[in-house]
Amino acid sequence: MKKTLVSALTTALVVGAASTTFAAANPFSDVPADHWAYDAVSQLAADGVIEGYGDATFKGNRNITRYEMAQMVAKAMAKNTSGVDKALVDKLAAEFAAELNNLGVRVANLERNADMVKWNGKLEYTAVRTNVEDLNEDMDGKNSKNNLKFRLEPSAEVNNHWHVNARLDADTNAKTDTGADGNVKLKRIWAQGDYKNFQVKLGKFASMNNDSFADTDFSGAEVSFGKNVKGIIGAGRLKLSNTAAANGHGVAQNAGHDWADGYYVGGGVTGMNRTASYQYVGVEGKVSKLFGGLYYHRLSSESFKTNKYTKDADKDNFNLIAVKAAYRFNKNVAVNGFYANNRNADYFNKAASLEVDYKGAQRENRGTWGAWLAYRHLGAWGMVASTYDVIQPNEKGWELGANYTFVKNVVGTLRYGDVKMLDDNGNGNNSKGKRFFGRVEFFF
């Protein structure tokens, strides 16, 4: 009797434990249709790492189970992937660790927990030298700067859809050995929700068109929707001191003049420590090798009323309309450009860039390299904030550049600019110079 009772209890405990284990890691539960794993597996399939069901599909639109997903991940783990593909495989392995364990593929629990918070970043050293010619007497000469920047970019997973992201920067002047102590700044912090064909950002983050004429951080919200054709809407506030209008005297600024101190900013704006109300909307799309977009940016601030370059002295807004396009001829050659116009400014109101790219350094692949040739015309009032290093706001000129990956995650960049300052009519005046730019980046 005792043996029978013990046996029954033992059986119940084993079955109960097995049932609990099975419920905690049910290999037959579906992966939700909007789960990030589908995009990851699709990318790995495109790269030839994962073969799916043999016909490179998910069998139509049917959701696949976590067990089936784990089977594909297990096959990918058996291959020697590298770079971006390896990062995707590692992330998938952490997500489906329980199912992989059921298959006999061991993934430590620590890996899954560690995947919840990621720390990326870089250390960069930048050297810039400007040779100034034919300027006014107090602006003539040469100047240079050397800067070290340490950047951390943590990302924490909230759930399958939401992440919290941040950017922290610390800068130091390598010439004077100043700026590092207590100079760590929280540049960005935002929550991001990624859904199928839909994305939400809340907090402080980079604005739309941050890769060209609006490279600034602002506090607010952004919603984007669509895939091949995407709509983008954003609203919030930004500091005027971060705009191109506050830093619009390129060569002269580098020659020792601080144009952002409020007495002669971008041609007459004062009070640049103020903030501006900021809204934008855009639509962009991609068809085969062609990309195009139409955008509108609006800033409002009392400071604009004091600017002598705006058309109406009583207007407190700044309206920018822009178009952007890119075309890839083949895997090596591409061209991109933009044109922007400020409808409320009489001077320095246009900005444009045209760039031809050949290849490009890939930080994960040693020996890869790229080169480009560009012409840029950057009126300070025709931009929100410039992203360019050699041709700066209120300048125009040619830029020649190249980059190279010395070893994995170590990339060097060289740029040369033949620079002319713009006059009030947007033409080059007698002020000109040559600018040399060098940077080495260590990514981690």
Protein Blocks (a to p, Z undefined) as FASTA:
>chain_A
ZZmmmmmmmmmmmmmmmmmmmmmmcckbccdfklfklmmmmmmmmnomagojonopaehj
adcdfklmmmmmmmmmmpccehjllmmmmmmmmmmmmmmmmnopacdfklmmmmmpccdd
dddddddddddehiafklgccdddddddddddddddfblmbccdddddddddfklopajl
opaccfbccdddddehiacdedjdddehklmmmcccdddddddedjkbccddddddddfk
lpmklmmgmmmmmnopafknopagghiaghklbccddddddddddehjbccddddddddd
fklmmpmkbfblkbcbdcdddddddddfblmbccdddddddfkbfbhkbccdddddehja
dfklghiacdddddddddfklcfbdcbfklcghiacddddddddfbghiacddddddddd
ddfkopacfbdcddddddddddZZ
